[in-house]
Amino acid sequence: MKKALGILMVAAGLAGCSQSVTVPASEADFQLFVDVTPKEAVIIVDDVAMSSGQNTAEVPLKIQAGTRRIAIVCEGYHTFRTTLEYIQPGDTYTLKTKLIQAEF
């Protein structure tokens, strides 16, 4: 996929023919609200730090649809990991978690 084009190509097979539809990148995203404690935790999507948890419960992250690996990390706490699978463009999800303090 070429990010520079800013589009997502979707192929659909119809009655033995193939047809492609161009979807603008902004419409190929889904919204992810993340309500995490502690708020200084960092939200990582597919190994890229996206945001802290400061205001992501109210303002969603816009992430490209598909299967995404999510990690939430904070020093002194165990890392939370999950995978969101087969997410469709335009979907909205809420992830709420409280990180568990690590004992050293």
N, C-alpha and C positions, 0 to 999 in steps of 0.2 A: 504494500500500500504506500502510495506517495503522499506524504503529509503536505507537501508544497501545493498540491492541487486543491486541497481543502474539500474533497468530495469522497463519497463512499460509493463504490460500484456494487450493485446488487444484481445477481443473475437469477432469472426465473425461467424455468422450462415450461412452455405452454404448448400442448398438443404437438409435441415433436419439434417445436421451434424454440429457439433461445432468444430471450429479450433481455436487455439490460436497462436499468433505471438509475439515473444519477440523483443522489440525495445530497443536498448541501450539508457540509460538515456540521453546522449548528443543529440540524435536524437529526444527525446521526449520533447525538449525545443522549445520555440519560442523566438524571439528577440523583445525587447521593447526599442525603442529609446524614451527618454523623454527630451523634450526641454521645460524647465520651467524657469520662472522669478519670484522671485529671484533665483539665482543659488545655494544659500546655503540651499534651501528647501530640505527636506528629503523625499525620495520616499519610501512608505511603501506598500508592497504586502502581502495580507492576514495576516495583523497584524505583519509583520516582516519588520523592517527597512532594506532596501536593499542598498541604496546609497544616496548621495546628488546629486543635479542636476548639479554639476560642469562640468562633461564631458559626461553625458548620452545622449546628443544630437548627439555626434559623436561615442561613444562606447556604444553599446546596453547592456541592462541587459538581461541575459539569464534566462528565467523563465519557469517552467514546464507548459506544455500545459494544457488546461482545462478552467474552469471559474475562474477568478481571480478578487479579490477586490483590487483596487488601491486607495491609499490616498497620497496626497502631502501636507506636513505640513511645516510651517515656523512661528516662533514666530512673532507676530504682523500682521499676515495675516490670512484670512479666509482659512479653509481647503478645498482643492479640492478633491472630491470623485467620483469615477466611477467604473463600473464593466465591465470587458471584458469577454464576454460569448462565450463559445464553440470554444475557440482558438485551432487550430490544430497544431501539431508538425511541425516545420519548417517555420511557418508563421512569418512575420515581420510586426510590427506595430509601428507607430509614434504617440506619445501623446504630443501635444503642448498646453501649458496653461500659463497664466500670473495670479499669485495669486493676489487677491484683498486685499489691505491693510485694516486692521480692524481699526475702529475708536473707541477710548476709551474715 
